[in-house]
């Protein structure tokens, strides 16, 4: 018996699972006919599309071109299925009829992303039918269509098995994000563009760009050019200019992805000190940096100086105009009160203003920061500590992002705030890679162990919540912090594990029977998605030996369950 | 103050550390002159080289061409130093005089790899002097020379700071290896060739090719072509032919690297069953595979059948001729006695031969296997269990490789066997990446946590040994098992962590004062080596944020030490 024979037996047994989709659609009925598809697929559009704006046409054209490109170039054969070769007289898919209800092209937190894809078998040639409420639903439908196509070995044609298909699909959560930290180490524009591509294949729709932090300031502000001239790792080669940021935002929008930038304040701001030391406190305290910050180098904005506020207002006003999204991440994590308590000017301020406190000073800072954000027409997001640890008063519009533990989601919901979940115990992509502090021989990752795809897949963003509470969960994010990541290794850290979370966010953590999704039934589909991503040139890491991917025979033995 | 200014201050302070070398030479004196080097460097050879064999010329030519190529293409500026621009009238290095004592080109476990590199400053133009006992020492000297060269920003010339140099260098251990498992997932030839390049830059000299295992058989035997036709992941595209293996062996030899293949027996042999089921036992037992093997699929050679022995002898005879090295790894790990005890033919054999036992049967198998190895002129290596767990009788020539724990090294030494160390608690590169068994939601890596470079660097292969005992340690290996690695991610798992072990193996675990090497003084040099590898196109992962690499200010605070 060869591997192939095994595979054949295996596939005979599970033959109904030929076509895989990741993330799995809300509703999907299929048949057993094998269609042929040519890369000359043509598109017909509903009248309201034809008569709509150039903007809408641009988004649709960009997406159909990507699909046709895949159909021309992608030669994908999955590891765990025998793709049937269509019969001589097999029907062919030659057209797709595309229809939308609204020609509104605004992309926001409430955009309707649902779609319906019908691939009939009655006619010859076949016209598929793709319907959506908005153009962004259409994009997901086209992605789904691309995932239904396979190349049988030694055949030039594409096949579309399991027809007819009727897919009705919509996301479980509006916010399906990926955070990339571009401050601790820098990523060139191409890395970000490629990441946006992969996100779109996984139906993720928020790029949370943790663009600055305490290690470098790669943003080329035009109002404060000195920030990146002195604070970027390289003021020419390791910066994002306004033009590059606009390119990234537009590239994302063409894929239905919102870009939410994070300008973390008042902590995690050390690089500002390289050009504006006068508005900073407790700069690069050594050797006991841990008294002043979570990581070296320490440094926070000085919250008692009018010029700090001028700076914050001007910066947010300028940069908010580069990012059209309605959300704005204000940071707010790991504010170190000892840093401020040890600063002379702040101590003097507190003693000459009886009744004031560090806490009140922080509240003032946040009020100014959030007002600037709202003044730019945006909704502030903050990390959880501002609410739960610093216990600041926050207006009800503020969105809270929970990271320290999945346990804290309910605390925030109980306070009636909207939540984005991305807990370190499930969805941190950097955990398990050891300590990065230079001389720590026995140091381990603070959030050990490594989060496997299975662990990530087992997280339910609404776990422990009921009824009305669930509505506070906007969605979630996977997070890659870059202390130990850069262009050399980040892609394998992101994929395919982020795909696991992407399915939870799109399809929900429970299946059609209300049971938690099973890693066992997910695995063959995730292998399929991983190999497809690899085929598209992505360094998605292997989940198992190829033998296991092919046979599915590498599960826990009963005695270990 | 900008980062650059910081850097400048930092470098002023530590200016004596401008030139970095990894691994650090045994003896190195240097000065403070900055030389200019042109990529037209010419070589002069001692008379015995000139009159020596074509073989010797080939090795030297190959190495000098690589050096000249780097000098032409590499534009390397380290993250943590300002490279001085040579003065207008700086002296230039124009020639290298190369000398060897012996023109013997055999590469083996006792090859002398020492070299001496002298870069004087007296003459103009300057002739460097490279001397070695053998051509393989020369290769290391040329590698060292390449690591002394830097490109200052915005200068076309190379500079060689800190001249004059006088380096006298030799390896602490003869065996400095890297194991790559090409069975669980496949690696194309180019991945292996590139890995050999990086090994040579790190002065590693043994590629332990764990070429087959229980998941696939990628070796295209000409005597048993059915092995890879049925047992390879792909009989055409995922195999190593004789020609490819010879290419790899030759490529390695040109870089002073021995290739030791491992044909693991009698366990870890499942793919043989796909063409020779008649000589196998307990094949792919499910679902309780763990009763029969360490990993699915189970399967061991049947040790009571004459045809098994015929197969083993023929296979070793054929394949040993493809690998010229004097060592041959026989495997021998994780032999599962329950597998054999549950096999009918073995049970019958034992009951019809009173006085026999599983243990005696294993001993017979090993005798046959080792005799075949010795008959091919090679020395058998085995994993430790054969000696320590199975307690087999082994001749004194057998080399024992210890993997389960660093604690077991001394046990083997106490039994007077030579040892290769590569313990999972220090030098396993795959640890800390979670469990790969499909449906294990809370499973972690069995050898958690991740082994950081600091941890790897803290291992002393002769720890706890004294005097005569130390001589039993041939050296060590870092190991990458490929359940969760393949071409997409392996390079970041290998580098720069393997460099940490490479320095321990080349330079020894203690410094010139007999103290354990310090991760603190190693870190800036390892950053330098890592960025140089990245500059040479290798996906060596970042150890820290670039800010830390530049400033060296990310160490443990005193309160955490």
Interface residues (C-beta under 8 A of the other chain):
Chain A: X1 X2 X3 X184 X185 X186 X215 X216 X229 X230 X231 X233 X274 X277 X284 X286 X287 X288 X289 X290 X291 X295 X296 X297 X432 X433 X434 X435 X436 X437 X438 X439 X440 X441 X442 X443 X444 X445 X448 X449 X450 X451 X452 X454 X455 X457 X458 X482 X483 X484 X485 X486 X488 X489 X491 X492 X518 X519 X520 X523 X534 X539 X540 X541 X542 X543 X544 X545 X546 X547 X548 X552 X553 X554 X555 X556 X557 X558 X559 X560
Chain B: X1 X2 X3 X184 X185 X186 X215 X216 X229 X230 X231 X233 X273 X274 X275 X277 X284 X286 X287 X288 X289 X290 X291 X295 X296 X297 X432 X433 X434 X435 X436 X437 X438 X439 X440 X441 X442 X443 X444 X445 X448 X449 X450 X451 X452 X454 X455 X457 X458 X482 X483 X484 X485 X486 X488 X489 X491 X492 X518 X519 X520 X523 X534 X539 X540 X541 X542 X543 X544 X545 X546 X547 X548 X552 X553 X554 X555 X556 X557 X558 X559 X560
